[in-house]
Amino acid sequence: MLRTASLPRPVTPPRKAAPSPRAVHPRDTARWRRPMLPLFLLLTACSATPAPSPASPASAAATPGAERSLAADLAAIEELHRRDEAAARAMDVPALARLWTDDIVALPPGRPPVVGRDENISFAYGQTAGMRGVEILEYDLDFEEVRVVGDHAFEWGRLHARVQPPGGAEPVTRELNVMRVLRRGEDGTWRVARTLWNSRTADDEP
């Protein structure tokens, strides 16, 4: 008897999914501009925040799951920024401290590093005491970039502040550079872990 057998069909190997980028550039969407509050308070608890990060050409190939995860991270960082703003405008140091990691480090210009939550709380109280009677006329933080990498996010930008000193003195304007590192905790909450700032002009003392 003659037996026949059909040839097996060729198997097409599965296509590999493109790696998911974890960065989005705010200039490709909308730049994050937020009115902020007293200098140290926002900068130690402030930002960044969070805002999008710089995109690579591969961003268009991101998988839907990765895009949703990045969007969730950016939304959570934005919520951190909103809580920063509310607490800082009220000069509510305990509320600000809840937005910091236990090992937060602040690098104020012309001063030694301020290491740990307790030291930063003491420093913040000193700053608020020195701002009694000061009216905040303008406080705008413009993040140029926010980049999410795993459980950390890095943000940098520009702070514009204009305040009215007590006693009828002329308003004072300050322009600062700002950089922060955020960290996502085991509970999924983003907090400020590192922050530093300096003046954009030689004669501006923060």
C-alpha positions in Angstrom: 0.0 0.0 0.0 1.3 3.5 -0.9 1.3 5.8 2.1 1.5 9.6 1.8 2.2 12.2 4.4 1.8 16.0 4.2 4.9 18.1 4.8 4.8 20.2 8.0 4.1 23.8 7.5 7.0 26.2 8.2 6.7 27.8 11.6 7.2 31.6 11.8 9.2 32.5 14.9 7.3 34.9 17.2 8.2 38.6 16.9 10.0 40.1 19.8 8.4 43.1 21.4 10.3 46.3 21.3 11.7 47.4 24.7 9.6 49.9 26.5 11.2 53.3 27.1 10.7 54.9 30.5 11.1 58.5 29.4 8.9 61.2 27.8 10.0 64.7 26.9 7.7 67.4 28.2 8.4 69.6 25.1 6.7 66.9 23.0 3.6 67.1 25.1 3.1 69.9 27.6 5.7 71.4 29.9 5.0 71.2 33.5 4.6 74.7 35.0 3.4 74.8 38.6 3.1 77.8 41.0 5.2 76.9 44.0 6.0 78.4 47.4 8.7 79.5 49.9 12.2 78.7 48.6 13.6 75.9 50.7 10.2 74.4 51.5 9.3 73.6 47.9 12.9 72.7 47.0 13.3 70.1 49.8 9.8 68.7 49.4 8.9 70.2 46.1 8.8 68.6 43.2 9.8 66.5 40.8 7.6 66.4 40.7 6.1 64.5 39.0 6.4 65.7 34.6 7.5 63.7 31.6 11.0 62.8 30.5 12.9 63.0 27.2 11.7 60.6 24.6 13.7 58.3 22.3 12.5 57.3 18.8 11.5 53.9 20.3 8.8 55.6 22.4 6.3 55.1 19.7 6.9 51.3 19.9 6.2 51.1 23.6 3.8 48.4 24.6 0.4 49.5 26.0 1.2 48.0 29.4 4.4 50.0 29.7 2.7 53.2 28.5 0.0 52.7 31.2 2.7 52.1 33.8 4.6 55.2 32.9 1.4 57.3 32.8 0.6 56.0 36.3 4.1 57.0 37.6 3.8 60.5 36.1 0.3 61.0 37.5 1.6 59.9 41.0 4.5 62.3 40.7 2.1 65.1 39.7 0.1 64.3 42.8 3.3 64.7 44.8 3.8 68.1 43.3 0.3 69.2 44.2 0.7 68.1 47.8 4.1 69.9 47.9 2.4 73.1 46.7 -0.4 73.0 49.2 1.9 72.2 52.2 4.5 74.7 51.2 2.1 77.6 50.6 0.7 76.9 54.1 4.3 76.6 55.5 3.2 73.3 56.9 6.5 71.6 57.7 5.0 68.3 59.1 3.0 67.9 55.9 6.1 68.6 53.8 8.1 66.1 55.8 5.6 63.4 54.9 6.7 63.8 51.3 10.3 63.1 52.1 12.2 59.8 52.4 13.8 59.0 55.7 17.2 59.5 54.2 16.5 62.7 52.3 19.5 64.9 51.6 19.2 68.6 50.7 22.1 70.5 49.2 21.4 74.2 49.8 23.9 76.7 48.2 26.7 77.9 50.5 25.8 75.4 53.3 26.8 71.9 54.3 24.5 69.1 53.2 21.3 68.6 55.3 21.1 64.9 55.8 18.1 62.9 57.1 14.4 63.8 57.8 15.0 65.2 61.3 17.8 67.6 60.1 15.7 68.7 57.2 12.7 69.4 59.4 14.8 71.6 61.7 16.2 73.4 58.7 12.7 74.0 57.2 11.4 75.4 60.5 14.3 77.8 60.5 13.4 78.9 57.0 9.7 79.4 57.8 10.6 81.5 60.9 12.7 83.8 58.7 9.8 84.3 56.3 7.3 85.8 58.7 5.5 88.7 57.2 6.7 87.8 53.6 4.0 87.7 50.9 4.6 85.3 48.0 3.6 87.2 44.8 4.9 84.6 42.3 6.2 81.1 42.6 6.7 79.1 39.4 8.6 75.9 39.0 9.2 74.8 35.3 10.5 71.3 35.0 12.5 70.8 31.8 12.7 67.1 32.2 11.4 64.3 34.4 12.9 60.8 33.7 11.5 57.7 35.4 14.0 54.8 35.8 12.7 51.9 37.8 11.9 53.1 41.3 13.6 56.4 40.9 12.8 59.6 39.0 15.1 62.5 38.2 13.9 66.0 37.5 15.5 69.3 36.8 14.1 72.7 36.0 13.9 76.4 36.8 12.3 78.2 39.8 11.0 81.7 39.4 10.0 83.4 42.7 8.9 87.0 43.5 8.2 87.9 47.1 7.1 91.0 48.9 9.2 91.6 52.1 7.5 93.1 55.1 7.6 96.9 55.8 6.8 98.1 52.3 10.2 97.2 50.8 10.5 96.6 47.0 9.6 93.1 45.8 12.4 90.7 45.4 12.7 88.4 42.3 14.8 85.2 42.3 15.7 82.8 39.5 17.0 79.4 40.6 18.1 76.1 39.0 16.6 73.0 40.7 17.3 69.3 40.5 15.7 66.5 42.5 15.7 62.7 42.8 12.4 61.0 43.7 12.1 57.5 45.0 9.1 55.1 44.9 8.7 53.3 48.2 7.5 49.8 48.9 4.0 51.2 49.3 4.1 52.6 45.8 4.3 56.3 47.0 6.8 58.7 45.3 8.8 60.8 47.8 11.7 63.3 47.5 15.0 61.6 48.3 17.6 64.2 47.1 17.3 67.9 46.2 19.6 70.7 45.3 19.3 74.2 43.9 21.5 77.2 43.0 21.1 80.7 41.6 20.8 81.4 37.9 22.4 84.8 38.4 25.6 85.8 40.2 24.0 88.4 42.4 21.0 86.3 43.5 21.4 84.9 47.0 18.8 82.1 47.7 
